[in-house]
Amino acid sequence: MRIGLRKNIKVVLITFIVVLITVTSLLLSKEIKKPRFKEENATLYSYTNKSMVNYEVFMLPNMLYDSEKIEEGKMYVSKYINQITSAFSYEFSGEEKTKLIGDYQIIGQMQGFVLDGEEEQIVWTKDVITLPSKSFDIEDNNILLKEDISINFQHYDNFIKLFVEESKISTNTRLTITMNVNLFSDTDKGNISETLSSSLVIPLNESYFAIEKKGIGEDTKTLEGMKTVEVPLNKRIVATYSVILLCLIISLLYLVRSTDTVEQDVLLKELNKIFKSHGSRLVALSNHIESSNDNLYEVNSMEDLVKIADEIEKPILYKYCTDIKSISRFYVLDTLSTYIFEVHKLVEEDGEIKEDVEAK
């Protein structure tokens, strides 16, 4: 169904919708094309330290154990132990290659200590095992350091017994074997500096004992910093703009194709009135009407033209058109004069009907 609108209103509406379409299109394009980045705190580099200590206890021939060695995590009888072999390892693993610089060393200490409540007081210390420091300098994302140490348990246990007999000092005693690792790396994400120690603690001068591991395990660390990250497209905003744009386009098409201006509707209505009221006076001509009279008069209304036609007893002429709205003039021809009525006068510029036509 077609809807009638005043011409000026229709123009305003079309202009307004076109402006909205333009603005919405620009906003949609800007939302899709704009750089979507932001600075946020992020993990720039991650790496893992892994320190391990393993050992085996080898036994002297004895009446208790059939096997020559006993696995980790057991209780051990001091008199039956021959030697203890230990395997120390440290592994660095990073997510990217980098220059790894550092050194590592194995040291062994015997200590005498006493317990004062929960605090431990060292009475004496003796260095007994020292492997020369070894350095490394590699370009990689992984490094594995390994060292094996064989411990003559009876040697150290007998030393403590002689020391106690000679010094008359009776304390708790232990042998601690430690692997110290120093590692440094200057990455493009920041500096890495690690100092790690893993130990094997063996009690001495005891009838039986358990061996303790310290500083072992795996630890993941990160270098944090500000990082530029891409922000995902805001699909909700894009969808909203798209729906608005689609509705505006549909509205524009409907306004252009499904509406008529009020001028056209009013003109058709008034022409129909003329034909209904004065149809018996009207004569349609197939050719153009040309007047040779110099006396051409334009009347102000159709009623005035009807009065003249009645007065001089002449018909009202018009050029026949298939579309009634294409009729532009009505004529009355007299011998010396021609009277015309311009159809456009039926409608004012603002689309309102002239008063005299409405009165009719």
C-alpha positions, 0 to 999 in steps of 0.5 A: 500500500502506498502512503501519501506524504507532503513533498517537503516532509518526504524530502526531509525524511529521506535526507535524514535517513541518508545522513543516518546511513552515512554516519552509521556506515562510518561508525561501522567501518571505524569499528572494524578497521580501528587498531585494537591493541592495549598494553597489559601485564603479561608473561614475557618469558618462562623457565623451569629449574629442576634439581634432583638427587638420587642415591644407592646404598651398597652393603657389606656382607652381613647376616641381615641383607641378601642384596648388596644394595638397598633402594632409597628411602629406607632405614640403614644399619650403619655397621653394614654400609660399605659406600653410598653413591649419589647422583646430582643433577640440575636442569634449566629449561626455557621457552626460547633460546638464550645465552646461559652462563654460570658455574657449579660445584660439589662440596662435602662437609662434616658438622657437629651440631646441637639443638637448642629448642627448635634452633640448631647450633653448629659446633664444628665444621670440616670440609671433606669433599670438594670437586673443582668448580665447573663453568658453562657458557652456551646458547640454548634453551636447555642445559643439564648438569650432572655429577656423580659422587661416591661416598666411603661411609665407613671412612667418615663414620669412623672419623667421627668415632675417633674424633669423639673419643679424642675430643670428648665432644659429643654432638649430633653429627652429619655428612652433607653433600651439596651441589651449588649452581649459579646461573645467569642469562641476559635475555631480551625479556629481562635478566635471569639470575639463579642460585640453587643448592641441592643436598644429601644429608647423611647422619654419622655416629648412629646405629641406624639412620635415614638419608635426607634430601634437601633443595630438590624439586621443580620450580617454574618462574616467569619474567613479567612485563608490559606487552602489547596485545590485540583486542578481539573485535567487539562483535556486539557493537558490529552486530548492532551497527549492522542491524541499524544500517540494515533497518535504515536502508530498508526504511529508505527503500520503502520511503522512496518506493512506497510513498507518494507526495501529497501534491500528487494525491491532492492533484488527482483528487481535485482533477477527479472532482472537476471531471465529476462536477463538470464532465458534461462541459469538458471536451478532450482533444487528441492534439495540442491546443494552439490559440492564435488569439493575442488576447490570452487570459488566465483565470484564477480558478476552475469555477471562473473558467466554468462561468466564462464557458457558460456565459459565452456558451462554449465548451471547456477544452483540454489535451487528452492524456492517458494519465489524468495527472498529466493534464496541465490546462483547461481552455475556453476559446472565444472568437477574439479571446482565449481563457485558460486555467492552469491546473497547478493552481489546484494545489498550493506549494505546501500541498494544501488545496486552494480555498475556492476548490475546497469550497466547491 
